[in-house]
């Protein structure tokens, strides 16, 4: 049996998205910047996609810029806010300790350029409070960037409240909504969001295409120089096929969000209940404020890498955290941020479901994970020390 349970890493491209792409790869392959009618057909498709994405986010079409994905969108939003802040002598930024590395690495670079960054601690449940943000805001704060939902433990942040606080203090607010878009309701106006990043491949669109919402009045700084595409703010020939597919996938996800969330949440909860029966295991992140499909566990006494390889042998695709850091031997910075010890954080498992998963998939996972965890523990000297009392259990 094959079970794909790593939808937080990427999703299967939907049939509707594939069908939407095909004309712009074949019969209507024109350059959207060309003035003749064949190119303008592609331009029309591009602008229709922009309007569709805007409608899904409660934005205006001219506030949507297409990019290569979430990382580029995060970079452009943060660098733009920093450049705007520098001009006003405001060089302080607020973020959290468990952001995606597309945000954290961008902030590290800005620190080398003289910016001060406050990294808010996250509570054990993985949720940042508006009060933490309020207490951290200074006179020289130019940006607050807090992810909408965490990519590893799935916790959903109080975005609307944080946004309202930022609006009151006249500080720009950016959110990395890569995991949230298409899965959670988003209204950039009501949520008080100034900039928002998303990526198509998290909601059944293709890889390599994303979008950045920028509220009208916020000055966007170029990352890529060249042509006049995207109103002069993102040079490079537009990926029309990918952009059209992004818009179709996002619209479909938003149209079916409630029913998908109900189905996936039920699968998620059954999976959580089953895995909690494994001794010395713990769910990471808040039980209620989490993405519909996210299940993240630590199992004491094992290594996550071995667990993933044996799950693969059992036909189950899973991860131990962000796919972007899968080559690292260090424990997840997200799990360390919520207070998991290094030894426990090494034994993590992320299972991320979508509406295409079935109860039979969950049954298979609940059969294989306990079996593999027991197998790994039986051959682990660390587990033997824990059982014998030489070491103390942490979970």
N, C-alpha and C positions, 0 to 999 in steps of 0.2 A: 504493500500500500504506500502511496506517495502523498505526503501532506506538506503543503507549502504554508509555513507559519512564520514568515519573515517579511510581512507586508510593510513594516516600518522602514525596511531597507529599500524595497521597491515593490511595485505592484505589477501584475500582468496588464498589458495594454488592452483595453476593452475593444470588442469588435466594432462598436460604434466609433471609437477614436481612430481605429485602423481604416475604416471605411471613409472617414472624413479626410484622412491624410492623402489617400491614394490619388485623387485627381490632381493634387498639387505636387505630386512626384512624377506624374505622367503627362496627362493632356493639358493641364494648366500650370506649366512649370515656369512661367514668366517671372522676371524680377519685379518685385513690388515697387521699386523705385523708377522703373521705366515709364516713359510718358505715353507710349502707344497703348492701344486698347488691350492687347494681350497681357501686358504688364499690369495694367490697371484692373484687370480681373483678379489678379493676385492681391493687389492693393485693397480691393473691395473686401475680399475674404479676410485679409489682415484686420481691417477696421471693424468688420462684423464680429470677429473674434474678440477684439478689444472691448467692444460694447457688451458682449456676452459676459466676459470676465468681470467687467465693471458692475454689471447687474447682479452677479453672484455675490459681490462684496459690498454692495450699497455705495459704490463709488461712481464717479463720472468717467466716461471713456478716456478723456484726455489725462486722467490721473493714473493710467495704467501704462507701464513700460515693460516690454518683453525682453527677457534676458536668457542666459543659458541655464539658469536654475537657481536654487536657493542660495548657494554659496556666493554667486556673483551678486545677487540681489542684496544679501546681507552686507557684503563689502561696500557696495555702492551707497546704500542707505547710511551706514555708519560713517564712512569717509565724508559723505556730503554733509551730515550733521556736524562732524568735527570741523570741516572747513568753514561752515557758517558760524560755528562757535568761536573759532580762532579769530575771525574778523571782528568779533565783538569782545574779545578778551576773555571768553568763557571757555575754559579748557578742562572741565571736569565732566566725567561720564559715569553713569550708574548702570550696572548690569548685575548678573547673578553668577554664582560660582559654578552653575551646572548648565550653562549655555552650550549650544553646539560649537564645535571648534571653528566654524566659519565666522562666528562672532568673537570667540575668545582670542583667536590668533590675530584678528583684525585689531582688537583692543590692545593686545600686546605690542603690536607695531606702533599704534598711536602713543602708547606709553613711552616708547623709545623716542618719539618726536616731541615729548614734553607734556603730554596730557596726563592728568591724574584720573585713575579709574577706581571706583569703589565697587567691589564684588560682594554683593549681599549674600550672607549665609542663607541657606535654605533649611527649613525645619526637617525633622525626621520624616515627615509625610511628603516632603518634596514640593511644598507650596510656599511661595513668597507672599508676604502680606503687604497691603498698601501702606500700612504704618511704617514698615521698614523702608519703603521708598521715600515716604514723606520725611522721615528722620534723616535720610541720607542726602536729600536735595540741598544744594548750597547756592549762593548767589552766582557762582561761576559755573553752574551745571548747564551744559548745552544739550545733553541727550540722556534719555533713559531707554535702554534696550533690554526687554524681558521677553523670553519666548512664550508663545501662546500655550503650547503644550510640549512637555519634554519628550525628546526623541527616544530616550531609553526607558524611563519609568512611567511615561504617559501622563504625568500629573498636569492638570489644567490650571492655569494661573488666573487670578482675578483681574483680567485684562481691562475690563471696562472701568473698574475702580482705579486702577493704576493710571489709566489714560486720563481719567477725569482729574486726578491729582496733578498730573503733568500739565494738562491744559490750564488749570488754575494757576500753576506756578510759571506758566509760559516757557515750559521746557519741551523740546521735541521728544516724541515717543515713537519708538520703532519696536515692532514685534516680529520675530521669526515665527511665521505661521505655517512652516513647511509640513509639520505633522497634523496641523489643525484644519487646513483648508480642505474642503470637501467632506470633512468628518464632523465638524462642529459649526454651529451657526456663527457667521461673522458679518458684522455691519460696521464698517470702518468709521462711519459718522457717529453712530450711537455708542460705539466702543471707544471713541476719542483717540483713534489711531492716526498718527501722522504719516507713518511709513510701514509697509507690511510686505514680507517676502513669502513667496510660495514656489513650489516646484511640481511639475505635471506628473512625474512618475510616482508620486505618493498617492494619487487618486485615479489610477488606471489611465494616465496619459503616458506619452513617450519620455524617455530620458533625454537630458540635454536641452530642455526648454523650461523656462520659468517666467515669473512675472514679479514686478515690483510696483506696489501701489505707493504713490507719493501725493499727499494732499496738496491741492492747489495752493500756491503761496510758498511752499517749501522749495528752496533752491537745490537742484540736483547737480552734483559734480560728476563729470565724465570719468569713467574708468578706462574706456576704450576710445581712442581718437581715430578719426577717419572720415567716413561719410556723414550724411545728415539724417541717417535713419533714426527712428524713435524721437522725432522732433529735435534732433541734434544732440541727444543725451546718451545714445548708445549706438556707436558706429558698428557697421557690419551688415552685410546683406541679410535680410530677415529670413528666418527659418519658417516660411509660411506654412508648410505642411505640419510641422511640429506645433506651431502656434494655434492653428485651426484645431488640431487634435486636443491640445490643452483645453481650449474653450469648450469643446464638446464633452470631454471627460469631466470637467469641473461642473458644467451645467447638469449633466446626468447625476453626478454625485450629490449636488445640492438638491435636485428635484426629488431624490430618493433618500435623503439624509435621515429622516425620522424613522422610516421602516428599516433601513440598513442598521442604524444605531440600535434599534430594539432587538433585532436578530443577533447582531454581533455581541452586544452587551450580555445577552443571555448565554452565549457560548463562552464568553470571557469569564463570567461569574462561575459557571460550572467548572471551568478549567482551574480557576483559583481555588475553589472549594476542594477539588480533587488533589491539587498539589500541596495544599496546606496539611493534608494527612501524612505527608512525608515527615518523619521526625527531624527536628533541627533544621527546618526550612523557614523562610520568611518572605512575605510579599514586600516588594520594594515600591514605595510610593503610596499615596492616599488611596484607600479602598473605593471611595465614592467619586472624588474629583480626578477621574482618569479617563483617557481616551477609550472609546467603546471596545477596541480590539487589543488593548495592551495588557500583557501579563508579564511581570518581571519578578523573578525569584532569585534568592540566594540559597544555596544548599551547603551547609557547613561540612568540611572535610573532603571536598573534591575540587578539581580544577575544571573551570568552565570549558576550556579548549577540548579536553578529553570527552566531556559530556556532549559537545557539539558534534565531534567526529563519530561517536557511537550513535547519536541520534540520526546522523546522516546515513549510517549503515542501516538504520531501521526505517529509512525513507522519510525522515522528518527534517525539513529545512528550518533552522532556527538560528539565533545569534546570541552572543553574550553582551551585546550593547550596540553602539553605533557602527554601521558598516564602514563608515569613514575612518575608523580607528581599529579595524579588525586585525591589522598587522602589528599592533602594539602589544608588548608583553605586560605593560602596566595595567593595574586594575582600573576599572572605569572611574573617571573623575566625577561622574554623576553620583555613583554609589558612595564614593568617599565624601562627597559634599553633603550627603544626607546622614553621614555618621557611621557607615558600615566600615568595620576594620578591614585592613588590607587582606587578611587571611580569608575573610568571608566574602569580600568583594570579588576575589578571584574565582569563586564558585558560583557565578551568576548565569542566568538564563533569561533571554528575552524571547517571548513568543508573541507575535503580533498577527492577529486574525483580521479577515475582511468578510464581506458578505458572501464571498464565494466558498468560504469554509463551511463545513457541515458538522452535525453532531457526531458522525462517524470519525471525522478528523480528530475531534476532541477525545473520543474514546481511545483512539490509537495513541495519542499523546499520553493520556493518563495510564495507558498500559506500559508504554516504553520508558517514560521518564523515571518512575519509581524503580523499575527493574534496573536501569542503567545507573542510577544514583546508588543503589545498594551494591551493585557490582563494583563500582569505582571505590566506594567506601571500604569494601572488604579487602581491597588490595592497597589501601592507603595507610602508610605508617602514621600520618597525622590523625586519621580516624581512630586508629588503635590507641594512640596516646589519649585521645579524648574519651574513649569508652573506658579505658583503664583508670582514668582519673589523673594521669600525669599532666594533662592540660585541662583547662576549664572550657566548657562549651560557651560559645558566645551567642548562639541562637537557641 
